[in-house]
Amino acid sequence: MENGQFNIDAARTRPRFIDELATSVGEGKMQTAAQIDFQGMEPSADLQSKILQQIERLESRYGRVTSCRIVVKAPGGHHRTGGLYEINIRLTIPDKREIVVERTPRPDERFQDVDFALNDAFRRARRRLQDQVRRMRGDTKRHEVRREGVVRKLMRDEGYGLIESDDGREIYFHRNSVADSGFDGLQPGARINFREEQGEKGPQASEVTPLAERSPL
């Protein structure tokens, strides 16, 4: 323990039942000895098991992960996220390509649940891995991918807005891209579904469709 941080190498310290889980990946053995760091909390065998299961799903779907480091940051009054858990993920795949999920969660009481925070972080990692695999295979047609996100900014006078995608990126959209001329009815925090395309200045959203639910600002 150092300054309230627990650095746990899962390959050395995990209980036997976690090692047994790690040897049952898909058609062979788990290809990654995951390093799991707990910060501001006691190491949890149950949480280590859930993390290894998430890594197993990644490898079974996307192939070999050459290295993996997970940081679990507990809530605390001194911590920048207040009462919310923060999960950071750093994966290395062949050709030394990296997938990094390091993002402070927005104020959202759901992140008080470590399982929700863990699932959210690995969902982002899956999205980024999926995009990376497509690029490695030469499939860069991003306009074919539908995504979900949250409206973060609306410049009504200028006729455009900005979406925060579920993988943490900021994406531009024009008022004419909103279905059923619904731009004026949008509010910050609205969850939307959209099709991502590559515009002249970067990614942009088309076919923006509001969903029923809202996210905290």
C-alpha positions in Angstrom: 0.0 0.0 0.0 1.4 3.4 -1.0 -0.5 6.7 -0.4 -3.7 4.9 -0.2 -3.2 3.1 -3.5 -3.1 -0.7 -3.9 -1.1 -2.0 -6.8 -2.1 -5.6 -7.5 -0.6 -7.8 -10.2 -3.5 -10.1 -10.8 -1.3 -12.8 -12.1 0.6 -13.0 -8.8 -2.0 -12.2 -6.1 -5.4 -13.4 -7.3 -7.0 -16.3 -5.5 -6.9 -19.8 -7.0 -10.5 -19.7 -8.4 -9.5 -16.6 -10.4 -6.6 -18.4 -11.9 -8.9 -21.3 -12.9 -11.2 -18.8 -14.6 -8.3 -17.3 -16.5 -7.4 -20.6 -18.1 -10.8 -21.1 -19.6 -10.9 -18.6 -22.4 -12.6 -19.6 -25.6 -10.6 -22.2 -27.5 -7.5 -21.8 -25.4 -6.0 -20.1 -22.4 -6.2 -16.5 -21.5 -3.4 -14.7 -23.4 -3.0 -11.7 -21.0 -1.8 -11.5 -17.5 -3.8 -8.6 -16.4 -2.4 -6.0 -14.0 -5.2 -4.7 -11.8 -4.6 -1.7 -9.5 -7.0 -0.7 -6.7 -6.7 2.9 -5.6 -8.3 4.1 -2.4 -9.9 0.7 -1.6 -9.0 -2.8 -0.5 -8.3 -5.3 -3.3 -11.5 -7.3 -4.1 -11.3 -10.9 -5.4 -14.9 -10.6 -6.6 -14.1 -7.5 -8.6 -10.9 -9.1 -10.0 -13.0 -12.0 -11.2 -15.4 -9.7 -13.0 -12.6 -7.8 -14.6 -11.0 -11.0 -15.9 -14.4 -12.1 -17.3 -14.6 -8.8 -19.2 -11.1 -9.3 -20.6 -12.0 -12.8 -21.6 -15.0 -11.5 -23.6 -12.8 -9.0 -25.4 -10.2 -11.7 -26.4 -12.9 -14.2 -27.4 -14.4 -11.6 -29.8 -11.5 -9.5 -31.0 -8.4 -11.8 -30.5 -5.2 -11.5 -28.6 -4.5 -8.7 -26.2 -0.8 -8.5 -25.5 -1.0 -6.5 -22.3 -3.7 -5.1 -20.1 -3.8 -2.7 -17.1 -6.9 -1.8 -15.2 -7.1 0.9 -12.5 -10.1 1.0 -10.2 -10.4 4.3 -8.3 -12.7 4.3 -5.4 -15.0 7.2 -4.4 -13.7 9.7 -1.8 -14.2 13.3 -0.8 -10.6 14.1 -1.8 -11.0 12.5 -5.2 -11.9 14.5 -8.3 -14.9 12.4 -9.0 -16.4 12.8 -5.6 -18.6 9.8 -4.8 -18.2 8.1 -8.1 -16.0 5.1 -9.1 -13.6 5.6 -12.0 -12.3 2.8 -14.1 -9.3 3.3 -16.4 -8.3 0.7 -19.0 -5.2 0.4 -21.1 -4.9 -2.5 -23.6 -2.2 -3.3 -26.0 -3.0 -5.3 -29.1 -0.7 -6.7 -31.8 1.5 -4.2 -33.7 1.8 -2.3 -30.4 -1.5 -0.5 -30.9 -3.1 0.8 -27.7 -6.7 1.1 -26.6 -7.1 3.6 -23.7 -10.2 4.4 -21.7 -9.3 7.2 -19.2 -12.2 9.4 -18.6 -13.6 11.0 -15.5 -17.3 10.2 -15.3 -19.7 13.1 -15.5 -21.9 13.6 -12.4 -24.1 10.5 -12.7 -25.2 8.6 -9.6 -25.1 5.4 -11.5 -21.2 5.6 -11.2 -21.7 5.1 -7.4 -22.1 1.4 -8.3 -18.7 -0.1 -9.1 -20.4 -2.8 -11.4 -22.0 0.0 -13.5 -18.7 1.9 -13.7 -16.9 -1.3 -14.7 -19.4 -2.3 -17.4 -19.4 1.3 -18.8 -15.6 1.4 -19.1 -15.4 -2.0 -20.8 -18.3 -1.0 -23.2 -16.2 1.9 -24.3 -13.1 -0.3 -24.6 -15.2 -2.7 -26.8 -16.2 0.2 -29.1 -12.7 1.4 -29.5 -11.4 -2.2 -30.1 -14.1 -2.7 -32.7 -13.0 0.5 -34.5 -9.4 -0.5 -34.3 -10.0 -3.9 -35.7 -12.0 -2.4 -38.6 -9.1 -0.1 -39.4 -6.6 -3.0 -39.2 -8.8 -4.9 -41.7 -9.1 -1.9 -44.0 -12.7 -1.3 -43.2 -12.8 2.5 -42.5 -16.4 3.2 -43.7 -17.5 4.8 -40.4 -20.7 6.1 -42.0 -22.0 2.5 -41.8 -21.9 2.6 -37.9 -24.8 3.7 -35.9 -24.0 5.0 -32.4 -25.7 6.5 -29.3 -24.6 9.6 -27.5 -25.7 12.6 -25.5 -26.4 16.2 -26.8 -23.9 18.4 -24.8 -24.1 21.7 -26.6 -26.6 23.5 -28.8 -25.8 26.6 -30.8 -29.4 27.3 -31.9 -28.6 30.6 -33.7 -25.8 29.0 -35.7 -27.9 25.9 -36.4 -25.6 23.1 -35.0 -24.8 21.2 -31.9 -22.2 18.8 -30.4 -22.8 15.3 -29.3 -20.7 13.3 -26.8 -20.6 9.8 -28.2 -20.7 6.8 -25.9 -16.9 6.3 -26.5 -16.2 9.8 -25.2 -15.6 11.7 -28.4 -17.2 15.1 -29.4 -19.1 14.9 -32.7 -20.6 17.8 -34.7 -24.1 17.7 -36.1 -26.1 20.2 -38.2 -29.8 21.1 -37.5 -30.7 19.5 -40.9 -29.4 16.2 -39.7 -32.0 15.8 -37.0 -34.9 13.6 -37.9 -38.4 15.1 -38.4 -37.0 18.6 -38.2 -36.5 18.1 -34.5 -33.5 20.3 -33.9 -35.6 23.0 -32.0 -37.0 20.4 -29.7 -33.6 19.1 -28.6 -32.3 19.9 -25.1 -28.8 19.4 -23.6 -28.7 16.0 -21.9 -31.0 14.3 -24.5 -29.8 10.9 -25.6 -29.8 10.4 -29.3 -29.0 7.7 -31.9 -27.0 8.8 -34.9 -25.0 7.6 -37.9 -21.4 8.7 -37.9 -19.8 10.0 -41.1 -16.4 11.5 -42.0 -16.8 15.2 -42.9 -14.3 17.7 -44.2 -13.2 18.7 -40.7 -13.6 15.4 -39.0 -16.4 13.1 -37.8 -19.9 14.4 -37.9 -23.4 12.9 -37.2 -26.2 12.4 -39.6 -29.7 10.9 -39.2 -29.8 12.1 -35.6 -32.8 10.5 -33.8 -33.8 11.5 -30.2 -34.4 8.7 -27.8 -36.8 8.7 -24.9 -34.3 8.7 -22.1 -32.1 11.6 -20.8 -28.6 11.6 -19.3 -27.4 13.9 -16.4 -25.6 17.0 -17.6 
